[in-house]
């Protein structure tokens, strides 16, 4: 969450107006440890202001605390402009590679988790806390010089993820904690899960997952996740060029009585309307809709079917 000026608040209000009109009742919102380190009180105030706007639109966000995806060297201050034609060229990890690799940063990370969750632990405007997005994700393909070695990163995240859940629980939130199981989209039965996925499922109060593939795989994944006998929400889907769309996924989610949060809303600076790893013939054929987004940055172009 950037330092919110009035212009950003106005834009947030506009976009949440569109979301409410489309029937959305939640948004997944990513926080960052460096903003807490820089100005904890100011960060809490900005979160509260955002929640006030969201509440007016009957939207209860799911806040994400940590994230292993994309740029491993986050920094405060002015961020570089989007790289033309590149998906998520400005997205940054939390914690970054430096903090993850140095245990002396962990007390600071603990203070961040306990502080932000504790400040809003009884706030019913918040739906849930997503403790870590795609923990252990490897970004060496995009950041080969900056990213930690894959085995080292996975080992460090595997050790830190249970601690992050513990830190959040120490704040005694009324909202559930979760971390979305990912990279098992096509698993037939959930057997042979990796250690990180096992930790995610063991620690989560509600089951959340990511699925970026064809609807038949989406339904099959739901089948084995529902065996954990906890509420289920898909916290990421929508990749048109590989078959994950509103009109294929949402009917299944409704039938199975699970929540679904698509990735991307407007075609903004994150550029997630572009495919993750270059273009494909199917994407080019459907480029007008984009890879993940719901709509372009003007209300007149909202596609209510796709």
C-alpha positions as CSV (number, residue, x, y, z in Angstrom):
1,X,0.0,0.0,0.0
2,X,1.6,3.3,-1.1
3,X,1.5,6.5,0.9
4,X,-2.1,7.5,0.1
5,X,-2.6,11.0,-0.9
6,X,-6.1,12.4,-1.6
7,X,-5.8,11.7,-5.3
8,X,-5.2,8.0,-4.6
9,X,-8.1,7.9,-2.2
10,X,-10.3,9.4,-4.9
11,X,-9.1,6.8,-7.4
12,X,-9.7,4.0,-4.8
13,X,-13.2,5.2,-4.2
14,X,-13.9,5.2,-8.0
15,X,-12.6,1.7,-8.5
16,X,-14.4,0.3,-5.5
17,X,-17.6,1.9,-6.8
18,X,-17.1,-0.2,-10.0
19,X,-16.3,-3.3,-7.9
20,X,-19.5,-2.8,-5.9
21,X,-21.5,-2.3,-9.1
22,X,-20.2,-5.7,-10.4
23,X,-21.3,-7.5,-7.2
24,X,-17.8,-7.9,-5.6
25,X,-17.8,-7.9,-1.8
26,X,-14.1,-8.4,-1.1
27,X,-10.7,-7.4,-2.4
28,X,-7.3,-8.9,-1.7
29,X,-5.0,-6.0,-0.6
30,X,-1.2,-6.4,-0.2
31,X,0.6,-4.7,2.6
32,X,4.4,-4.3,3.1
33,X,6.8,-4.6,6.0
34,X,8.9,-1.6,4.9
35,X,5.9,0.8,5.2
36,X,5.4,-0.3,8.8
37,X,9.1,0.1,9.5
38,X,9.1,3.6,8.0
39,X,6.0,5.0,9.8
40,X,3.9,2.5,11.7
41,X,1.4,5.0,13.0
42,X,0.9,6.6,9.6
43,X,0.6,3.2,8.0
44,X,-2.2,2.3,10.4
45,X,-4.0,5.5,9.6
46,X,-3.8,4.9,5.9
47,X,-5.2,1.3,6.4
48,X,-8.0,2.7,8.4
49,X,-8.8,5.3,5.7
50,X,-8.9,2.5,3.1
51,X,-11.2,0.4,5.2
52,X,-13.5,3.4,5.6
53,X,-13.8,3.7,1.9
54,X,-14.1,-0.1,1.3
55,X,-16.9,-0.3,4.0
56,X,-18.9,2.3,2.2
57,X,-19.0,0.0,-0.8
58,X,-19.8,-3.1,1.3
59,X,-16.3,-4.6,0.6
60,X,-14.4,-6.4,3.3
61,X,-10.8,-6.8,2.2
62,X,-8.5,-9.7,2.8
63,X,-5.1,-8.3,3.8
64,X,-1.9,-10.0,2.6
65,X,1.1,-9.6,5.0
66,X,4.0,-11.2,3.2
67,X,4.6,-12.1,-0.4
68,X,7.4,-14.2,-2.2
69,X,6.6,-13.0,-5.7
70,X,8.6,-10.9,-8.2
71,X,11.2,-8.2,-7.3
72,X,13.3,-9.4,-4.4
73,X,14.9,-6.0,-3.7
74,X,12.0,-3.8,-2.4
75,X,12.8,-0.2,-1.3
76,X,11.0,2.8,0.0
77,X,10.5,6.0,-1.9
78,X,9.8,6.6,-5.6
79,X,9.4,3.4,-7.5
80,X,10.5,2.9,-11.1
81,X,7.8,3.2,-13.9
82,X,6.4,0.0,-15.3
83,X,8.5,-1.7,-17.9
84,X,6.6,-1.6,-21.2
85,X,5.1,-4.9,-22.2
86,X,6.2,-6.7,-18.9
87,X,3.7,-8.3,-16.5
88,X,4.1,-7.1,-12.9
89,X,7.4,-5.4,-13.6
90,X,7.1,-3.2,-10.4
91,X,5.8,-5.8,-7.9
92,X,8.0,-6.3,-4.9
93,X,8.4,-9.1,-2.4
94,X,7.9,-8.7,1.4
95,X,10.2,-9.5,3.0
96,X,12.8,-8.9,0.4
97,X,15.8,-11.1,-0.2
98,X,18.0,-9.2,2.2
99,X,15.7,-9.4,5.2
100,X,14.8,-13.0,4.4
101,X,18.4,-14.1,4.4
102,X,19.3,-12.2,7.6
103,X,17.7,-13.4,10.8
104,X,18.5,-10.1,12.5
105,X,15.6,-8.7,10.5
106,X,13.1,-11.2,12.0
107,X,12.3,-9.2,15.1
108,X,11.3,-6.3,12.9
109,X,9.1,-8.6,10.8
110,X,7.5,-9.9,14.0
111,X,6.8,-6.4,15.2
112,X,5.2,-5.6,11.8
113,X,2.9,-8.7,11.9
114,X,1.9,-8.3,15.5
115,X,1.5,-4.6,15.1
116,X,-0.7,-4.4,12.0
117,X,-2.8,-7.4,12.9
118,X,-3.1,-6.2,16.5
119,X,-4.2,-2.8,15.4
120,X,-7.2,-4.2,13.5
121,X,-7.7,-7.5,15.3
122,X,-11.3,-6.8,16.3
123,X,-12.2,-4.8,13.1
124,X,-15.2,-6.5,11.4
125,X,-14.4,-4.5,8.2
126,X,-11.7,-7.0,7.5
127,X,-12.6,-10.4,6.1
128,X,-9.3,-12.3,6.9
129,X,-5.5,-12.2,7.0
130,X,-3.6,-13.8,4.2
131,X,-0.3,-14.4,6.1
132,X,1.9,-15.2,3.1
133,X,1.3,-15.1,-0.7
134,X,2.8,-17.9,-2.6
135,X,5.5,-18.6,-0.1
136,X,8.8,-19.7,-1.6
137,X,8.0,-18.6,-5.1
138,X,11.1,-18.7,-7.4
139,X,11.6,-15.5,-9.4
140,X,15.1,-16.4,-10.7
141,X,13.8,-16.3,-14.3
142,X,13.0,-12.6,-13.9
143,X,15.6,-11.6,-11.3
144,X,18.5,-14.1,-11.7
145,X,21.1,-11.8,-10.0
146,X,18.9,-10.5,-7.2
147,X,16.9,-13.6,-6.1
148,X,18.1,-16.0,-3.5
149,X,19.0,-19.5,-4.7
150,X,15.8,-21.6,-4.9
151,X,16.7,-24.1,-2.2
152,X,18.0,-21.5,0.2
153,X,14.8,-19.4,-0.2
154,X,12.5,-22.3,0.2
155,X,14.3,-23.4,3.4
156,X,14.2,-20.0,4.9
157,X,10.5,-19.5,4.0
158,X,9.7,-22.9,5.3
159,X,11.2,-22.0,8.7
160,X,9.6,-18.5,8.8
161,X,6.1,-19.3,7.6
162,X,4.9,-21.1,10.8
163,X,6.4,-18.3,12.8
164,X,4.5,-15.7,10.8
165,X,1.3,-17.5,11.6
166,X,2.3,-17.6,15.3
167,X,3.0,-13.9,15.4
168,X,-0.4,-13.1,13.8
169,X,-2.2,-15.4,16.3
170,X,-0.5,-13.7,19.2
171,X,-2.5,-10.6,18.3
172,X,-5.7,-12.6,18.9
173,X,-7.5,-11.5,15.8
174,X,-11.2,-12.3,15.4
175,X,-10.6,-12.7,11.6
176,X,-9.4,-16.1,10.3
177,X,-5.8,-16.6,9.2
178,X,-4.9,-18.3,5.9
179,X,-2.2,-18.8,3.2
180,X,-3.3,-19.8,-0.2
181,X,-2.1,-23.2,-1.5
182,X,-0.5,-22.7,-4.9
183,X,1.4,-24.6,-7.6
184,X,-0.8,-27.7,-7.2
185,X,-3.5,-26.6,-9.7
186,X,-3.5,-29.9,-11.5
187,X,-2.9,-32.3,-8.6
188,X,-5.5,-35.1,-8.9
189,X,-6.0,-35.6,-5.1
190,X,-3.7,-33.4,-3.1
191,X,-1.3,-36.3,-2.3
192,X,2.4,-35.7,-2.2
193,X,2.2,-32.1,-1.3
194,X,5.4,-30.2,-0.6
195,X,6.3,-29.1,3.0
196,X,5.3,-25.5,2.4
197,X,1.8,-26.5,1.1
198,X,1.4,-28.8,4.1
199,X,2.3,-26.0,6.5
200,X,-0.2,-23.7,4.7
201,X,-3.0,-26.2,5.1
202,X,-2.1,-27.1,8.7
203,X,-1.9,-23.5,9.9
204,X,-4.9,-22.0,8.0
205,X,-8.2,-21.4,9.7
206,X,-9.9,-21.3,6.3
207,X,-8.6,-23.0,3.2
208,X,-7.5,-20.7,0.4
209,X,-5.9,-21.7,-2.9
210,X,-4.8,-20.4,-6.3
211,X,-5.8,-22.0,-9.6
212,X,-4.8,-20.7,-13.0
213,X,-5.8,-23.4,-15.3
214,X,-8.9,-25.1,-16.9
215,X,-12.2,-25.3,-15.1
216,X,-12.1,-29.1,-14.8
217,X,-8.9,-28.8,-12.8
218,X,-10.4,-26.1,-10.7
219,X,-13.3,-28.3,-9.8
220,X,-11.0,-31.3,-9.1
221,X,-8.9,-29.2,-6.8
222,X,-12.0,-28.0,-4.9
223,X,-12.9,-31.7,-4.3
224,X,-9.8,-32.6,-2.4
225,X,-9.5,-29.2,-0.6
226,X,-13.0,-29.5,0.8
227,X,-12.0,-32.7,2.6
228,X,-10.3,-30.5,5.2
229,X,-13.8,-29.5,6.4
230,X,-13.1,-25.8,6.5
231,X,-14.5,-22.9,4.5
232,X,-12.8,-22.7,1.1
233,X,-12.0,-19.6,-0.9
234,X,-10.1,-19.4,-4.2
235,X,-8.0,-16.3,-3.7
236,X,-6.4,-16.2,-7.1
237,X,-7.8,-17.2,-10.5
238,X,-8.3,-15.6,-14.0
239,X,-5.8,-16.3,-16.8
240,X,-7.8,-16.1,-20.0
241,X,-5.2,-17.7,-22.3
242,X,-5.1,-20.9,-20.2
243,X,-8.8,-21.3,-19.7
244,X,-9.4,-19.6,-16.3
245,X,-12.2,-17.1,-16.8
246,X,-15.1,-15.6,-15.0
247,X,-17.7,-17.5,-17.0
248,X,-16.1,-20.9,-16.5
249,X,-14.9,-20.6,-12.9
250,X,-17.7,-18.7,-11.2
251,X,-20.5,-21.2,-12.0
252,X,-18.4,-24.0,-10.4
253,X,-17.6,-21.9,-7.4
254,X,-21.3,-21.1,-6.9
255,X,-22.3,-24.7,-7.3
256,X,-19.6,-25.8,-4.8
257,X,-20.4,-22.9,-2.4
258,X,-16.9,-21.6,-2.3
259,X,-15.6,-18.0,-2.6
260,X,-13.6,-16.8,-5.6
261,X,-11.4,-13.7,-5.9
262,X,-9.9,-13.0,-9.3
263,X,-6.5,-11.6,-9.8
264,X,-6.5,-8.1,-11.2
265,X,-9.2,-5.5,-11.5
266,X,-8.3,-2.5,-13.7
267,X,-5.5,-2.3,-16.3
268,X,-3.1,-0.4,-14.1
269,X,0.6,0.0,-13.4
270,X,1.1,-3.6,-12.4
271,X,0.2,-4.6,-16.0
272,X,-1.2,-8.0,-15.0
273,X,-3.5,-7.7,-18.0
274,X,-0.3,-8.9,-19.9
275,X,0.5,-12.6,-19.7
276,X,3.1,-13.7,-17.1
277,X,5.6,-15.2,-19.5
278,X,5.3,-13.5,-22.9
279,X,2.4,-13.6,-25.3
280,X,0.7,-16.7,-26.8
281,X,-1.5,-17.1,-29.9
282,X,-4.6,-17.6,-27.6
283,X,-3.8,-14.4,-25.7
284,X,-3.3,-12.4,-28.9
285,X,-6.7,-13.6,-30.1
286,X,-8.3,-12.4,-26.9
287,X,-6.0,-9.4,-26.1
288,X,-9.0,-7.0,-25.9
289,X,-10.0,-8.6,-22.6
290,X,-6.5,-9.0,-21.2
291,X,-4.9,-11.8,-19.3
292,X,-6.3,-11.2,-15.8
293,X,-8.1,-7.9,-15.4
294,X,-11.8,-7.3,-14.9
295,X,-12.0,-3.9,-16.7
296,X,-9.9,-1.1,-18.2
297,X,-9.5,2.2,-16.3
298,X,-12.8,3.7,-17.5
299,X,-16.2,2.6,-16.3
300,X,-17.5,2.6,-19.8
301,X,-15.4,-0.5,-20.7
302,X,-16.5,-2.9,-18.0
303,X,-17.3,-6.2,-19.5
304,X,-20.0,-7.7,-17.3
305,X,-19.7,-11.3,-18.7
306,X,-15.9,-11.6,-18.8
